[in-house]
Amino acid sequence: MNKKTGRLRLILGDQLSHNISSLSDIDINHDVVLMVEVQTETTYVPHHKQKIVVVLSAMRHFAQELEERGIRVDYVKLDDADNTGSFSGEVERAIRRHQPQSLIVTEPSEYRVRQFMDDWHDAFGLPVAILEDTRFFSSPAEFSKWADGKKQLRMEFFYREMRRKTGLLMNGGEPVGEQWNFDSENRKALPKGLKLPKRLRSAPDTITRDVMALVGERFTRHPGELKLFEWPVTCADALLALDHFIEVCLPSFGDVQDAMKQDESFLFHALISPMLNIGLLLPDEVCRKAEAAYHNGLAPLNAVEGFIRQILGWREYVRGLYWLKMPSYEKSNALNANRPLPAFYWTGDTSMNCLKQCVGDTIQHAYAHHIQRLMVLGNFALLAGISPAEVEEWFLAVYADAFEWVELPNVHGMALFADGGIMASKPYAASGAYIDRMSDYCGHCAFSPKEKLGPKACPFNYLYWDFLARNRPVLEGNPRLAMPYRTLAAMPFEKRQQIAAEAKAFLESL
């Protein structure tokens, strides 16, 4: 590149889309794309080894694809000798190398990254253009306009606006099937004898194996295993995974999407969220393919609507909420939860089988599906009063799809009710009966969900009532909790004392 000619275009590790806005008007004769692997991004929480491999391998594959298009890529690997270890340090070095006229980047997905990007113009002395990320259905500004003046920000109503905007599963101005939400049909336990689909594997190629070796050597203290790594790391493989889900899994996904099964990690779930969150798949193409499956008679409406709602509804909603409420959002702690995170979240070493199963899936695959996360791992943390910051760091670290913008609202607001009800109308608190109804975990456990108190009682049972008693001043006025609080009030004093004593003893044992 000639001095002071062309532009430097930074692509982040979750911006691996060929239609990303920072590449939209690239001049392949003069511009340079900068991609950097930096230590600060791999260690600001102890990311699961598979998560690091997913991002770094996908970045290297994407850089190769750009070069095949004739685009000049300046790629800095994690173990390059002069790597400064930070975004700002590597951008500064690249500016010295290339002397560009300006720096162009698509807005980052996380608040902490946006903070130091905002300083780059002054720090580097050249124009910095931070462009909108157009891969989403809605922008933060659009969400803010929708939220303005509302006391409660319920996802369901935002989702309906997104349906109207996109036309997905719409018949003119009305929803296909004459109702917006088929969630009530998507809560069935797994029928006995139902054959489960085999997961489509993406075998590691040379690039991925090189990254696996690097991660295995460099991140020995990070959680997780690499031996079962099989995530897609290219757009082509991600599309194969999407097609496999729609053809093989989606027809049964809806009915049993909330189910859990002993020693079965994936069931009928899509396993595409890491690919969505780093850009190998785009939400519009995913939703359109699912919608086409319904219109072509390949999948029922309850399955397709439930799947699209996760992307068009929840994914867009949590992003909007994140940018609307940060940075104060993560500091709230409405239930004053302050207990340290138990060690078994990192090891799976617990006699509670549901937790052992969900943590085991997490360690092996950097994955657990949404009910495992919300109603087992999140529910336990809620009932036990574990510090939101510690729970959120754990969720951010261990899942391949976890980036703060999507992880923080889901954990802070939905799982832990730490925002006091901005996101959820009530805490997602449940006793052992829910886990018993939606899984076969309890049949393999040392505790019984049918026992309410005593040494064989499922800890979820007495923790549930203790949670309500502890948080009565904050929660008793919630109309959706009126019934359990009436039940609690009607309990004999001696029983309430026993619940408090057993909960205290159990929590202290952690």
GILINRA-V659956 format. One record per run of one state. SS is the DSSP state (H for helix, E for strand, C for the rest). FROM is the first residue (numbers start at 1). LEN is the number of residues. If there is no record, write none. Layout:
BEGIN
{{SS;FROM;LEN} {SS;FROM;LEN}}
END
This chain:
BEGIN
{{C;1;6} {E;7;4} {C;11;10} {H;21;3} {C;24;8} {E;32;5} {C;37;2} {H;39;5} {C;44;5} {H;49;20} {C;69;3} {E;72;5} {C;77;10} {H;87;12} {C;99;3} {E;102;5} {C;107;4} {H;111;7} {C;118;2} {H;120;5} {C;125;2} {E;127;5} {C;132;8} {H;140;8} {C;148;7} {H;155;12} {C;167;3} {E;170;2} {C;172;2} {E;174;2} {H;176;3} {C;179;4} {H;183;3} {C;186;20} {H;206;13} {C;219;16} {H;235;19} {C;254;7} {E;261;1} {C;262;2} {E;264;1} {C;265;8} {H;273;6} {C;279;4} {H;283;13} {C;296;5} {H;301;25} {C;326;3} {H;329;3} {C;332;7} {E;339;1} {C;340;4} {H;344;4} {C;348;5} {H;353;13} {C;366;4} {H;370;15} {C;385;1} {E;386;1} {C;387;1} {H;388;11} {C;399;5} {H;404;12} {C;416;16} {H;432;7} {C;439;2} {H;441;4} {C;445;3} {E;448;1} {C;449;8} {E;457;1} {C;458;1} {H;459;12} {C;471;1} {H;472;4} {C;476;3} {H;479;12} {C;491;2} {H;493;17} {C;510;1}}
END
